[in-house]
Amino acid sequence: MSLFNTSHTIHVCAGTPYDVIIQRCILNQCGNYIKNVLPKAERCVIVSDSNVAPIYADAVKESLEAAGYKAYINIFPAGEENKRLPAIVGMYEAFTQAELSRSDFAVALGGGVTGDMCGFAAATYLRGIPFVQIPTTVLSQNDSSVGGKTGIDLDCGKNLVGSFHQPCLVLADADTLNTLPPRYVTDGFGEIIKHGCIKSAELFEMIEEHGADMNRIEELTARSIAIKAGVVERDEKESGERMLLNFGHTVGHAIEKCANYTGIAHGEAVGIGMLIMARAGEAARLTENGTSERIESVLKKCGMPTACEFTPGQLCQAAMLDKKRRGEHMNIVLLKAIGDSFVYRIKCAELPDFVRGGMNE
């Protein structure tokens, strides 16, 4: 893996290698960049949601057509609540109508929901076609667009159906962040903070000092992606080290489920999950004292919530279908200290008391 350079390009040496390019105005030039990666493709479908498509889809389509592709647009209703199979079927139908072959491709234009869904549709259509990620949120640019995790939600849990399918290119345009509501700027910092917590005290300290500083977003994104890329390269299919990327997610996903995926954003839920796990780790004498206070302070500095309305029992019940469960045990991620994380195996029956140690009931 090559770390970010002056052009903010990160090469991810996964099973299917690809570049992550961080550059302003790249959205309007995406066709040329994609042509370098997929020169033999002829057709593509741009998948976007009803919030993002009206702003950016036409510009992406124009760039793709200027590069010689026949481009189509598929729009699905925005929102985590629509991250379900019916929207995937709609994508399959759009791919069919566009007459995509295995050498053609899809483009995920939007946030994490769009990337997860488009990637899953691409992974399963014709048993797999290429796809390009053009993430337009802080959260998706710093996390979900990289690593190849794709999937959809079921009523009983988040991301329970999915596939590992790496993109062939990721194009992150910081200019697209200018159209985000303020809440979804700070929400995205949840994943940047997470990467600092698990692997880089230096990255965490940058946010600790400057908060959600959008003047530094390209540097923060490059550092954040470099951390995730390194983990993905060493453990692409999440059999070991990649589990560390789930810090805060077991409780975070449970919060989202208890809230019926409304009223709280993913990064906000993960932030609360990280804080609860840090407090619980301290209570169990597994985490350095003071770690949770630093995380709470950073969350507040970034304008993120630090508590939820649900009880440990509710959260643990919601977490029982988490992908990290292994029979009567579950793997959870804890910190030894900021920048130093580990996987902790716990009995499911002991999880409520453990989580209770991280909450103020």
N, C-alpha and C positions, 0 to 999 in steps of 0.2 A: 504494500500500500504506500502510495506517495501522499504525504501530508499536503494540505492546501498550499498553493503557491500564490504569486502575485495576481494571477488571473482567477484565483479561487476555484481551482479544479481539483477534485478528489477522485482518485481512481480506486474503485472497489474491486478487489480480486476475489470475487465470489465464483461459484461454479460457472456462471455466465458473467464475465467481467464487464464492467461498464463505468462510465464517468458520471460524476455529479458536477455540474458546472453552475457556479453562482455568479450571476452577472446581471446588472441592470439592463433593461430594454431587450433582453434575450428572447422574450416572448414573441416579439415582432420579427425575430430572425430565426425562429425555431425550425422552419422548414429546411434551411441550409444545414443546421446542425444535425437534424435527423437524417438528411440525405447522406451525410458522411457515414452514418451508422447503418442505415438501411437503404443502400443504393438500388437494390433490385425490387423493392416494394413498389406497388403501383397505386394501391388504395388504402384508405384509413378511415376510421371513425373516431371523432372527437367526442368523448364522454364527459359530460359536465352537468352540474345541478342547476336548478332554476334560479339560484342566486348569482352564480358565477358566469353562467353562459351568456346572459345579456351584456355583460361587461367585456368579456375577453374572447368568446368563442369565434366571433367573426374575424378578429385579427389573427387568431391562430389558423383558422381555415384559409384565409388569404395568403398567409405565409407558406402554408403547406402546398397550396395550389401553385404558388409562384415557383416552388421547388419541383413542380411536375407531378404532384400526387393528385389523385381524385379524392377529395375529402368530403365527408359527411358529418353531421352533428346529431348526437343523441342526448336528449335532456331528460333528467329524471327529477322528481320533487326533492328539494333540499331537506336535510335533517336526518339525524341518526335513526329516527323512527322509520325511515324509509330504506334503511340498509337491510333489505330483505330480498327474498328470492324473486318476487314479482318484478322488481326493478332489474334484476339480473336477466330475467327472461326477456324484458324489453331490450336490453343490450344485445342479447343473442339475435333477436329479430332484426335489430338495426345492422348488425354485422352481416346477417344473411341478405338483407335488402341491398347492402353495399357490395355484395358479392366478394367479401374478403376471402382470400386464400391463406394458406399457412405462411406465405411469404409477406403478406400484408400485415397491418398493425393497428392497434388502438392507441389513443392518447388520453390519459387521465388528466383532465384540466380542472383543478379545484383543490379542496382540502382533503383531509384524511379519509373521510367517508368515500369520496369519489375515487381516490387512489386504491383503497381496499376493494371496492366493488368492481371497478374497471379491471384491476389486476386479476381478480378472481374470474371475471368473465373471460378475459384473455387467456388465463391459464386453462380453462375448460372448453373453450370454443375450438372445435376441430382438434381437440386434445392438446391445444396450446399454440397461441400465436404471440408474436412480440408485442410489447407495449412500452410506451414512453410516459414518464411521469413529468407533468408540469404543475408542481404544487404551488398554490396561491395563498397559503396561510403560514403563519409562523410555525405552528405545530407540524404541519405536513412537510414544510421545508427542512425542519430540524429533526424529524423522526420518521414518520410513517412512509415517506416516499423512498426511503433507503432501507434495504434489507430483504425485500421480497415477500414479506408477509401480506397475504391478501385474504379476504373473507367477508362474510356477512353474519348478521346476528340472528338468533332464534329468540322466541318469546322467553325461553328459560335461561338465556345467557348471551353474552357478547362475544362475537368472533368465534363461535363454536363450529362453524363450517368454513373451510378455507383451504388454501394451498400455498406452498412456497413457490413463488414465481418471480424471479428477479426482473426488473425493468432492463431495457437495453440502453437507456439513457435517462438522466434526470436533469431537468433544466429549471433552476430556481431563480426567479426574477424578483429581487427585493422591491421593485416598483409596484408589484401587485399587492404588497402589504399596505399600500397607502389607502386602499379602498375598504380595509377591514374596520369594523366597529372597534372602538378601544378595548372592549372586553375580550375580543378574540385576538388581540395583540398580546395582552398580558396572559391570556389562557395558554398561548403557545409557549410561553416561557416555562411552563411546567415541565416540559420535556427537556429543555436546555438545562434547567436546574437538576433534573434527574441525572443527566449525563455527567454533570459535575459531581453530584453526590456519589455516584458509583465508581467513577474513574479519574476525576480530575479536580483536585482541590483548587488548582489554579483557575479553572473555569468557574467554579463555584464562587471563588473570591472576587472575580470580576463582576459577577452579578450582585454579590454581597456589597460591593463598593458602589456600583453604578445603577443597580436596579434594571428595570426593563427599558434600557436605553436604545432606542431605535437608530441612533446615530452609529451604533456599534453592531448593528444586526448582522451585517455581512461577515464580520470577523467572528462573532459569536456562532453564527450558523456554520461557518467553515470548521471551527473548533469542535462544535457539537457533532457534526456529521463525521469528522475524522475519527472521533471516539467510537461512534456507532459502527463505522465502516470497519475499523480494526476488530471489533468484537464479531461482526458478521463474517469476516474473512476467516477467523479462527474457529467459528462454530456456526455454520450457515443454517443448520436445521434445528438449532436450539436443544442440543443434547447435553450441554454443559455451561460454558461461560455465557452464552447468549441469554440464559435465564436471568442474568443480572440486569438486563434491560427492562425486566418486569418490576423493578423496585417501585413500590407505590401502586402497582396496577391491580393486585389481588383485591385490596380494599377499594381502590379507585373504581374498578369495574363494578364492584358490589354497590357502591354509592350510585353509580349511573343506573344500575338495574333497579334499585329501590326507588329511585326518582323517576322511573319509567322513561329514562333517556330524555327528560325535559327539565329545564330550569337550571341545569348545571352542565358546563362544558367539560370535555374529556380532560383537558389539562388541569382544570380546577379540581376535578375529582382525584386525579393522580397526585396533585399537590397535597391535598388533605390526606390521601393514602400514605404518602411518604412521611408526613408528619406523625401520623398515628403509628406507623411501623418504627420510626425513630424513637418515639416515646416508649413504645412497648419494648423495644430492644434495650433501652436504658433501664426500664423497670426490671428486665430479666438479666441485667448486668452483662449483656452481650454487645452493647453499644456504648461508646465513650460518652460520659456525662457532658451535657452542654450541646450535643449534636442537634437535638430536637429544637433547642432554643435558636440555634443559628438557622435552621430550616424555616422555622416559624417567622423569624425576622425577615428572611429573604422573601418568603411568600407575601408578607405584608408590604414589603417595599415594592414588590411588583404589582400590588393591587389585587392579590388573589385571596380567596377565602381560606380560613384555617380550621373550620369546623363544619360538621354536617348535623342534620337533625335525627339521624338514625342511630339505633342502639347497636352494641356489639352483637347481640343475638340476631338482629335483622341483617346486619352486614355479613355475618358468618353464614347464615342460611343462604343468602344470595351468592356467596362465594363457593358453595359446595359443588357447583357445576363448573368451576373454573378449570381451565385446561391444565393447570399446574397440579391438580389433584392426582394422586397415585394411590388408588384403593382407599385405605383408611388413613393415609398420610397426605400431606400437601407440602410442596416446596414453596417457601416464601423467601423473599430477599430482604436482608438486613444490612446495616452498615456497622463496621467496626468503628469507623470514623468517617468524616467527610473525605471522599475520594477513595475509600477502601470498603468494598462490599463483599458479601458472601451469601451463598444459598444455605438456608436453614430448613431442615426437614422436621416437620411437626405433626403430631397426630391430629386428625381433624377434630376429635373430641376435645382437644386442648386449645384449639384455636380461639373459641370465644373468650376464655379467660386471658389468653395472651393478648388479644386485641383490646380487651377491657383495660389492660394495663397501659394502653396508649390513649385512652379516651377519658375525658372528664364527664362522668355521668351525673 
